[in-house]
Amino acid sequence: MCIGCIDGTHISIEPPTGAETDYFNYKKFHSVIVLAVVDASLKFTYINIGAPGRCNDSYVYSQSRVLDVMKNPIYAQNYLTIQNT
């Protein structure tokens, strides 16, 4: 079974007043982070939108429901992750 391909990106925004530093990312602009999973048919199966741009990818992933799925005993013994390819 294939869960899909997982990746994240930054979407440029106007930051909330008073929270500018939370949304200023390492690429030097204000953003929210989108984490998405697509299946082999290129259909979105999971989307997480809204983490402040200052958060790193591993934090957003660790807070997502995708991690819960991958920890499920049904999948945990039979999955392979390939990162940053």
N, C-alpha and C positions, 0 to 999 in steps of 0.2 A: 504494500500500500504506500502510496506517495502522498505525503501531507502537502507538498508543494514547494515553491521557491519563496523565500522570505527575504525582504529587503526593506530599507527605510530611506526616506528622503526628507529634505527640509522644504517647507512651503513658506514663502516670504509673507510676512504680515506686518501690520501696524501694531506694535505691542500695547498691551493694556497700560494705562497710566499708572505709574508707580511700580510697575513690574518689568520695566525695560531690560534690566540686567538678566532676568530669568529667561528672556526670550532671545537674547543676543548669542548667536552660536559661534562655533570655531571658524566658520567661513566668513565671519565679520558682517552678518546681517541678522535682523530679527526674523524669527521663524517659529512655526510649530512643526513637530515631527509626525510624519505619516509612516506607519509600519504596516506592510501589507503582505499577504500570502496569495499567490496565484497557483492554480493547478495546471496540469498538463494541457488543458484546453484553453489556457489563458483566462480563465474565469477567476475573479476575486473570490476567495473563500474566507478571508478575514481581513478586516481593516481596523486599525487603531489610529485615531487622529487626535491631536491636541496636546501631546506632551510638549512642554516648553523647549525651545531650540537649544537651550543650554545643556539639557540632559544628553548623556552619551547613549550610543546605540545599545550597549549592553544593559543599561538601566531600563530603557524603554522595553526591550525584549524581556527582561526579567520580571517586569510588571504586567506583561501581556498574558492573555489567555492561551496563547500559542504554547507557552512553556508548560502550562498545565496539561495540555494535550500530549506533548512529547514525554511528559513524566508518567502518563497513564501506562500501567503495566502492559496493556495490549500493544502499545507501540514501543515502549522503552527498550525492549530487548532487540528490536528489529529495525532500528533506524540509523541512518548515517547522516551526519551533517558535514557539509562542505562549505567553508566560510570564505568570504571575500574573494570569490573567483570571478 
